[in-house]
Amino acid sequence: MTTAVVTTEAPSEQAVVPTTQGRRGRRPSRSNRPVGGAGAGMLLWGYAALALVPLLLMVSNSFRTNADLITDPLGLPTPPTVDSYVEAWTTGNFATYFGNSLAVTVGAVAISTAVATMAAYALARGRSRIFRWLESLFLSGLMLPIHLAILPIFYLFDGLGLIDSRLGLMLMYAASGIPFSIFVLTTFFRQLPEELEEAAALDGASSWQTFWRIMVPLVRPALATVAVFRFVPIWNDFLFPLVLLRREEKYTLPVGLTNFFGENATNYSAVFAGLVITTIPLILLFLVATKQIVAGLTAGMAK
């Protein structure tokens, strides 16, 4: 009798164990999840909707006539018209302003990112104490806002003959962005294992080939993050182009938009069109580089 009891209870115990283990491996259902996640999501979506309202109004009003804007400021463009864009692009010289902003911003971001990438790689792999001092020297540039140095920069550019020069403005922006770029890229290079460089050296790769073909592609999310975070403030900057540029044909979009608004204070439709032209590159940049930006900001957070 005792043996029979043991043999009948054993299978039941074995049958219970897998079910308990299977329950432990399952994820909690959505009904058991905390309510805070749904509440936070609703708040974020609400904030996004509120933030998009001014942008949608700006785009909508840019396709309306000035007479319609005066009579019905919140109406819809029925029918839409592009006359305000033609006026802003041709009469308002936005084609020239757009080209100047694009050349200065892209050139400054490219120079700053290239120099900072090489410097960050050297600082991340340097063993000597002098590399730590150099890194501290670069990072000290983050403590001083560049706009506080506008007077020394003006006198420096005046002595170098770079006043009213788009090249001088580009070099100034590139130099001001190097500390931030080095701060971000150095952290990423230090996370890469040194075994990659050792394996490349065994395969006969030079230091430059190792840097350009192996290390730089691995920090591509950081490069995208640095480029975007430098592109936006340079594109929107108003003070330095106003102080360092003299002729209107060299103005960037923020300064040109201010002049256009002063000349067309009552032509609201054309002003909205100028604002849309100024904003479009930033929107396209974030739409294209969102994935890289998120990957660059969240790298290293998860083990």
N, C-alpha and C positions, 0 to 999 in steps of 0.2 A: 504493500500500500504506500509505503514511504517513497519507494522508487517511482511509482506512478505519479505521485504528486509533484515530484521534482521535474519529471519530464514534461508534465503539462504546463507548469509555470514558466519554464525556461523560454519557450517560444513566445509567450506573451510579453516577457521582459524585452526580448530582442525586437519585438514589433513596436514597442513603445519608444525605444531609443532613437530610431531614425526619424520618427515623427517630431520629437522634441528638437532634434538637431535641425530638421528642415524648417521648423518654425523660427528658430533663432536666426537662420540665414536670410529670412525674408525681410524686405523693407517694410516699414510701417505704411499703412494705407494713407491716402490723402485725408481721410476723415479724422485720423488720429494725429495729424501734423498740427503744430501750434498755429494759432490764428494770427500771430504777429507777422508771419511770412506773407500772408495774403494782404494784411493791412499795409505793410511796407510797400508791396507791389502796387496797390491802389494809389498810395501817396505819390510814388514815383511816376506812375502814369498820369496822375493829375497834374503834377509839376511839369511834366513834359508837354502836356496839352496847353497849359498856361504859357509856357515858354514859346510855343509855336504860334500862338495867336498874333503877337506883333509881327512875326516874320510873314505869316500868311496875309495879314493886312497890308504889309509893305508890298508884297508881290502882287496882290490883287489891285491895289491902287495904282501901281505902275502901268497897268494895262487899261487905265481909264483916262478920259480926257479931263483937263483941268476944270472945265465947266461942270462936269458930273461930280467931281470931288467937292466943289464948293456947295452945290445944291444938296448932295447926299454923300456925306463923308464915309459912311459905312456900307455903301451899296456894293453890288457886284458889277464886274466889267461886262456889261451887255450892250452892244457887242464889244469884245476886247480889241484894243488897238495898240500898235507898236510905235506910234508916232513919237511918244516920249523917249523911247530908247534911241530912235534915230536922231532926235534932237540932242540928247545927252552925248551920244557917241561922236557926232560930227560937230555941232555947234559948240557943245560944252568941252570939246577936246579930251573926252574920256578915253579915246583911243590912244592918245599920247600918254596920258596919266597911267593907263593900264599897262602899257609897255614899259614905262619907267619903273613902276612898282614890281612888275614881274621880273625885270632884269636885276634890280637891286636885291630883291628878296631871294630869288633863286641863287644868284651869285653868292650872296652872303651866307646862306645856309650851306651851299656846297663847300665853300672854303672853310667855314667853321667846322663842319662835320668831318671833312678830310683831315684837317690839322688835328682836331681833337681825337680822332680815331687812332692816329699814329702815336700821339702823345700818351693816350690812355693805355695803349698796349705796352708801351715802354715802361710806364709807371707801374702797371700791374705786374709785370714780370721782373722788374728791377729788384735786386737784392741789396744794393748799397743803401746807406742811410741818406745819401744825397737825393735819392729818388723820393723818399718820404718828405724831405724838405721841399722839393719841387712840387710835389702834390699839394702840400699845405699852402704853398705860394699860389698855385692855381686856384685852389678852393677859397682862398681869401678874397678873390674877386667876386664871390657870391655875396659878401657882406656889404659891398658898396653898390648901391643902385647907380646904374650908368647915367641916369639923367642928372644926378648930382654933379657929375664931372663935365657938364656941358660947356662951362666957361673954359677950362683948360683944353678941352677938345677943340673948341673954336679957335683959340690962339695957336694950337698946334697945327691945325689944318690951314690957318692963315699963313703961317710960316712955311709950310710945305707946298703952298699953292693949290690946295685941294678944296678950297671954298667954291661952291657952285659946281661940284664935280660928283657925278653919280658913282664913279669909281671910289672916291674918298668915302662917300656914304656907305657903300658896300663894304669896304674894308673896316670901317668903324663898327658896323653891325656884326661882321664876322669876328672881330676881336672881342666884342662884348659877349658873344655867345660861347666862347671857348671854355670858360670856367664851368658853366652848367653842363656842357657836353662831356667834358672830362669827368665830372663828378658822376654822371650816369654810366658812361662807358667803362670806366675803370672797375666799377663794381661787377659788371657783366664779364669782363675779361678775367677777373679773378675767380669767377665761378667755373671757368672752363678748365678741365684737367690738363696738367702739363704733359701727360702721356701722349696727347695728340701731337705736340711739337716734337717729342722724342721719336715717335713713329715716323713723322715726316722727315726728320733728320736722317733716320736710318734708310729711308727710301731715296735719299739724295736731294731733297728739296732744300733750297736756300732759305735764309731768314725771311726775305721778301715774299717768296712763294708760299711759305707757311702762313705768313700774315695775311696775304691777299686771297689765297685760294681755300684756306682752311678756317682761320680764325674770324675773318670778316663775315663770311656767310653765316657763321654760328651766332653772331650778335646782330643779325638783321633786324629783329624786333626792336632792339635798343636803338639802332640807327634810325628806324622809322619814328620811334618815339621822340628822339632828340630833334629830328628834322621838323616834325609837326610842331613841337613845343617852341621851336625857334622861328618857324615860318609865321605863326599867328601874330606874335608881338611885333615882328618887323613889318608885316603887311599892314598892321593897324597903327603903326607909330606915326605921330603927327609932329612932335616937337623937333626932332633932329632934321627932317626934311625942311621944316619951316625956317630953321636957323641956318642950316648949312647950304641951302639952295637959294638961288637968286632969280633965275629966269623961269618963266612959267612953263616953257617947253621941257624943263627938267623936273617938274613937280611930280610927286607921287600921288596916288589916289586920295589919301586923306586930306592933303593940302589942296589938291585940285577940287575935291568935293566941297571944301569950305568956300573956295572962291566961286564955284558954280552956285552954291546956295546963296551967297551974297548977291550975285547978279540975277538970280531967279527966285527971289524970296516969295513971290506970289505964284510961281509956276510949280505947284505941288506935284503934279504928275511927273514932270521931268526930274524933280528932286528924288522922288521915290524910285525912278528908273536908275538914277545914279547910285542910289543906295543898294539896289539889287545888283548892279554891275560890280560894286565893291565887295559884296558879300558872296557872290557865286563861287569864286575860287576857294574860299574857306569851307563852304559847304561840300564842294566836290572833294576837297582834300580829306575831310573827315569821313566821308562816305567810302572813299577808296582805301584809306589807311586805318579804318577802325579796328580791323582784326589784328594788324601789327601793333597798334597802340595798346590794345588790351593785353596782348601777349608780352609786350615790353614792360608794362606796368605790373603785371602779375607774375613775372618770371621770378623764381626763387622763393615764392610764398609757400608752395607745397613741396613736401619732401618726396 
